[in-house]
Structures are given as structure tokens and as C-alpha cells.
Amino acid sequence: MSSELERYSRQIRFSGLSEEGQRKLLNSRVLICGCGALGTVLAETLTRAGVGYLRIADRDFVELSNLQRQVLFDEEDIASHQPKAIAAAEKLRRINSEITIDPHVVDIDHTTIRPLMEGIDLVLDGTDNFEIRFLINDACLETGTPWVYAGVIGSHGQTMPIFPHESACLRCLIGEIPDAGSAETCETAGVLGPAVNVVSSLSAVTALKLLSGQKELVPLKLMIVDVWEGSLRSMDVSSLRDQSSCPACQGGERLWLSGERGSQSTVLCGRNSVQVAPPHKGELNLPELAERLRTAGEVSLNRYLLRLTLRDEEFEITVFRDGRAIIRGTDELATARTLYSRYIGS
Amino acid sequence: MPRVVFTPNLLRHLDCPPTRTEGNSVREALEAVFVQHHQLRGYIVDDQSHLRQHVNIFVDGQPVYDREHLSDAVGADSEIYVMQALSGG
């Protein structure tokens, strides 16, 4: 074994990978969308494994509540107000200086995703909202790029490989984004680090198989894990594409990539506020949402709107019944979208 | 009797523990559960009783074919798993 491969010697000795597989990893290019809990574990795992080029895209900055599970960050990153992509890149370069880390501080939307995917062999899902996942799905269908869906809430997580035009896509699995406010987020239901680690590791194994040229070893399964319950379910999705009549992968619909769907955000001039509209209109159940948000701060409610004053941050979120929200305390679109995803949902 | 299991992120706000229930199809089994846990209905099916778009159901690890009528057969030892995609990460 050549000296350049010495750092990978333990995984090269694993018969499933071998030196040939390692060389393929070193020649691979991966985009990690989102560098939070899932994204940091994915990035660290692939960096240590010797994936040759990692592009990391994230719109957020490091906060104290991230440190419990976002393995690449520390208190110094908070003190220096580091964007996550930049902080992650610094850590990853210290772990492995022989690969290329390409961080992008960017809000992933229909205008930015195409350039982010240029020259990429595989996209990994490290996001925290449905809107970007459906956008990734569209973009990967359009470019024929494989991707791995992953999601986690509480002690529970899911992951599924997606081979465009061959296997079920995300919209074959779930046809629509849940109505705003109807699904849990990590802010409302919490999240355990071990759940993130397990789901990320399952995604990373899929990546290692694919990038080492062993696509045939990737099972077409939706893996569902609950680390608190101690359960691991394996759902067969090999027939799902054929039985779904999916408008995206069979009908060619690209609602998110075209920009037809996706949050509309507007800075409200002079108010230090941003208005965020959900991807599609729906009727929010405000009392139910209020119950879920009580742990996050002070909640007040009337027939028309709900107001949340966050306990630990200087933001106030006012949500209307149609899902529209005005977020006070920022004039940054990305910050407002992040808060909306966190507390109201995608 | 088939066993109906709901995704854990539903369990946090609704009373829906894994339940053994009567039924020869997914529809029959779910209707039996809805009788005891009526709040679940709105989360799983729409006003036309079709499976909601953001929900999927697997019977013994296989996706259901009939999302409208939920007529897929279930056996006495089947597990009906009701899943919802997760937003977090």
C-alpha cells in the first residue's frame, strides 16, 4: 500500500472496500446540503473516509443549542459568530488536509442549487426542512444525480437512497409537504444526538458504497430507526416508483426547481422584520401550534394570529392562520426562513 | 389480528400506541383504530378518507398500493406501519 493511502489502511483492509474502492472515494465529489446535525456527522465521516472533494452548503451560523449534537462545532465558533459552513471547513481541514473542502455560506434555493450541484457525483441531505428536500429532489431528478434523503426528530430518524429515474424519489414516498405547523420540528419535539448519529451513519454507508462504485450493494430501502425504542425497520421501496404515478419523476414536474413552489420572503422595510410565507396556503390550527410552542417562549393567541416571543433569542414570531409569519428582530431573509422552519415548520 | 404502529412523531401529541385490531384490509384496520382514537383520523386521511399526501403506509415492510381506498389486504400477523416524513436534521 502506498504511503498516501496509509491513513485509510483500516478501511482498505475491510474487504467490502479495498484499495480500489478507496481510490474511487478519493476521486469522488459530494455536495452536503445543510451543515447542522446530520450534515456535520456526514461531513466528518466522509472527510475521515477520504472522499476527495466535499462541497458544504449552509445558510446558518453556530448557536449554543447546536453544540449538543452538531459534532464539528464548539464554543469558540459561537463567540466568533462563525457561519456553520466555514466553522465546519476549518475543523475538517484539520482532520484531513489531503482532500478538498469547499464551504459555501448560502441559502439553498431554486436560484442557487444548480451551481452548487455542478460537477457533483452525489448529494447528501443534511437539511432541516421539507422545502429544501423537495428542491434537492427536483434538482437531482433534473440532473440525474443520486442523493440520499435523511431526516430526524426526537429519537427517531429515516434515510432512503434515491436514484433518479430508477428508484422511488422523495415525492413517490410523500407526495406533498405537510401543512405548515402540522409537523414536528427539532425545536418543538427536540432531538437526540445518538439518533442523528445513527441516521447519518446509515446515510454515510450508502455514500461509501455508491462512491466506491458498488451501487448494486445499496438496498432500495427506507430505513426507519428509533434509538430510544431500540427499533430499526427496513421498508422495501423497490416497487414504490412504479406504483406511485409520481408527478416529479414520471411526469417531469419541477415545482421547487422552477421556483413555482417555495417560501416567499420579504423584508419589511424599516421594521427590522421579515415576512415569510409558506410554500402553499393552508389553514393553520393555531391552538395546536400554540401548545407545541409553549416550551420555546411566551405564546399569546387570538382568533387571527399567534405570537411567540422566544425565550432565549430576541425575536418575535407572529403567525397568521394562512401560515404567513412576520418575524421581528431581523432583516435577514435567511435568518427569518431558518426561524420559520424551526418553529412553524417547512 | 394485525398490529397498527404509528410513526413516533405522531405519538408525542396523540394517543396512539401500537394497537392490535380487527380487519382484513388497511382501511378496516385503521377504521377500527379511529373508533378508539378519533383524533388520529385527521392526521392520516383527508376529508375524502384518502391517505394524506404527506403520509405513507407500509404493510409488512411493503408500501400500500391503494392510497385512495386503502384496500390492501392485511394478514392476522401483519404490521401496518403509518409513516410521516421527518423535517428535522
Chai-1 contact restraints between the chains, C-beta under 6 A:
chainA,res_idxA,chainB,res_idxB,connection_type,confidence,min_distance_angstrom,max_distance_angstrom,comment,restraint_id
A,L38,B,G89,contact,1.0,0.0,6.0,A-B,restraint_1
A,T127,B,G89,contact,1.0,0.0,6.0,A-B,restraint_2
A,D128,B,G88,contact,1.0,0.0,6.0,A-B,restraint_3
A,D128,B,G89,contact,1.0,0.0,6.0,A-B,restraint_4
A,N129,B,S87,contact,1.0,0.0,6.0,A-B,restraint_5
A,F130,B,S87,contact,1.0,0.0,6.0,A-B,restraint_6
A,G151,B,L86,contact,1.0,0.0,6.0,A-B,restraint_7
A,G151,B,G89,contact,1.0,0.0,6.0,A-B,restraint_8
A,V152,B,G88,contact,1.0,0.0,6.0,A-B,restraint_9
A,V152,B,G89,contact,1.0,0.0,6.0,A-B,restraint_10
A,I153,B,N9,contact,1.0,0.0,6.0,A-B,restraint_11
A,I153,B,L86,contact,1.0,0.0,6.0,A-B,restraint_12
A,I153,B,G88,contact,1.0,0.0,6.0,A-B,restraint_13
A,H156,B,P8,contact,1.0,0.0,6.0,A-B,restraint_14
A,Q158,B,L86,contact,1.0,0.0,6.0,A-B,restraint_15
A,L173,B,N56,contact,1.0,0.0,6.0,A-B,restraint_16
A,I174,B,H54,contact,1.0,0.0,6.0,A-B,restraint_17
A,I174,B,A85,contact,1.0,0.0,6.0,A-B,restraint_18
A,G175,B,Q53,contact,1.0,0.0,6.0,A-B,restraint_19
A,E176,B,Q53,contact,1.0,0.0,6.0,A-B,restraint_20
A,E176,B,H54,contact,1.0,0.0,6.0,A-B,restraint_21
A,P178,B,H54,contact,1.0,0.0,6.0,A-B,restraint_22
A,A183,B,S87,contact,1.0,0.0,6.0,A-B,restraint_23
A,E184,B,N9,contact,1.0,0.0,6.0,A-B,restraint_24
A,T185,B,S87,contact,1.0,0.0,6.0,A-B,restraint_25
A,T185,B,G88,contact,1.0,0.0,6.0,A-B,restraint_26
A,C186,B,G88,contact,1.0,0.0,6.0,A-B,restraint_27
A,A189,B,R12,contact,1.0,0.0,6.0,A-B,restraint_28
A,V191,B,G88,contact,1.0,0.0,6.0,A-B,restraint_29
A,D226,B,P8,contact,1.0,0.0,6.0,A-B,restraint_30
A,M235,B,F58,contact,1.0,0.0,6.0,A-B,restraint_31
A,M235,B,G61,contact,1.0,0.0,6.0,A-B,restraint_32
A,D236,B,G61,contact,1.0,0.0,6.0,A-B,restraint_33
A,D236,B,Q62,contact,1.0,0.0,6.0,A-B,restraint_34
A,L240,B,P63,contact,1.0,0.0,6.0,A-B,restraint_35
A,Q243,B,Y65,contact,1.0,0.0,6.0,A-B,restraint_36
A,S346,B,S87,contact,1.0,0.0,6.0,A-B,restraint_37
